[in-house]
Amino acid sequence: MIGTGEQGRDREGNKNPEVQRLSSPWDIVAINRDTLIIAIAGTHQIWALNLKNNRCFNFSGNGAEGNVNSKVSLKK
């Protein structure tokens, strides 16, 4: 089980999965036997669940919505 069922605001994690609150988990994929990747819609992050050490943590993203392509101009 991952999460408590209550929406969280934590952007770092590193808690036991049973007590880690998640912010709008959207999708999950197993990338190997030991790691699940979780798309978090609420904070625009990717989290991971390490099944070996039983920790759920932020894998990518700082929790702020942003446009990473803002330096690319579409105008000619």
C-alpha positions as CSV (number, residue, x, y, z in Angstrom):
1,M,0.0,0.0,0.0
2,I,1.2,3.5,-0.8
3,G,-0.2,6.6,0.9
4,T,-2.7,7.2,3.6
5,G,-5.7,8.1,1.4
6,E,-5.4,11.8,2.5
7,Q,-4.0,14.4,0.0
8,G,-0.5,15.4,1.0
9,R,1.6,18.5,0.4
10,D,5.0,17.0,1.0
11,R,7.4,17.6,-1.9
12,E,10.3,15.5,-0.8
13,G,9.0,12.3,0.9
14,N,11.5,9.7,2.2
15,K,8.9,8.2,4.5
16,N,7.5,4.7,4.9
17,P,4.9,4.2,2.2
18,E,2.1,3.5,4.7
19,V,2.5,6.9,6.3
20,Q,3.6,8.9,3.2
21,R,0.8,11.2,2.0
22,L,0.7,11.7,-1.7
23,S,-0.7,14.6,-3.7
24,S,-3.0,13.3,-6.4
25,P,-1.2,10.2,-7.7
26,W,-2.2,9.7,-11.3
27,D,-0.4,6.6,-12.6
28,I,2.1,4.0,-11.6
29,V,4.6,1.8,-13.4
30,A,7.0,-0.9,-12.3
31,I,10.5,-0.3,-13.8
32,N,12.1,-3.3,-12.2
33,R,11.5,-5.7,-9.2
34,D,12.5,-3.2,-6.7
35,T,11.2,0.2,-8.0
36,L,7.8,1.6,-8.8
37,I,7.5,5.1,-10.4
38,I,4.5,7.2,-9.5
39,A,3.2,10.2,-11.6
40,I,2.0,12.8,-9.1
41,A,-0.5,15.3,-10.8
42,G,-1.0,17.5,-7.7
43,T,2.6,18.6,-7.4
44,H,3.7,17.9,-11.0
45,Q,6.4,15.5,-9.8
46,I,7.6,11.9,-10.4
47,W,8.0,9.9,-7.2
48,A,9.5,6.5,-6.7
49,L,8.8,3.7,-4.3
50,N,11.9,1.6,-3.4
51,L,10.6,-1.7,-2.4
52,K,14.0,-2.9,-0.9
53,N,14.3,-0.1,1.7
54,N,10.5,0.6,1.8
55,R,10.8,4.3,1.1
56,C,8.6,6.6,-1.0
57,F,10.4,9.7,-2.3
58,N,10.5,12.5,-4.8
59,F,12.4,11.3,-7.9
60,S,12.0,14.3,-10.2
61,G,10.5,17.8,-10.0
62,N,10.5,20.6,-7.4
63,G,6.7,20.7,-7.0
64,A,6.3,24.0,-9.0
65,E,4.4,24.0,-12.2
66,G,6.6,25.5,-14.9
67,N,7.3,25.6,-18.6
68,V,10.8,24.1,-19.3
69,N,10.5,25.1,-22.9
70,S,10.1,28.8,-22.2
71,K,13.5,29.7,-23.8
72,V,12.4,28.3,-27.1
73,S,10.8,30.8,-29.4
74,L,8.0,29.6,-31.7
75,K,7.9,32.9,-33.5
76,K,9.8,33.4,-36.8
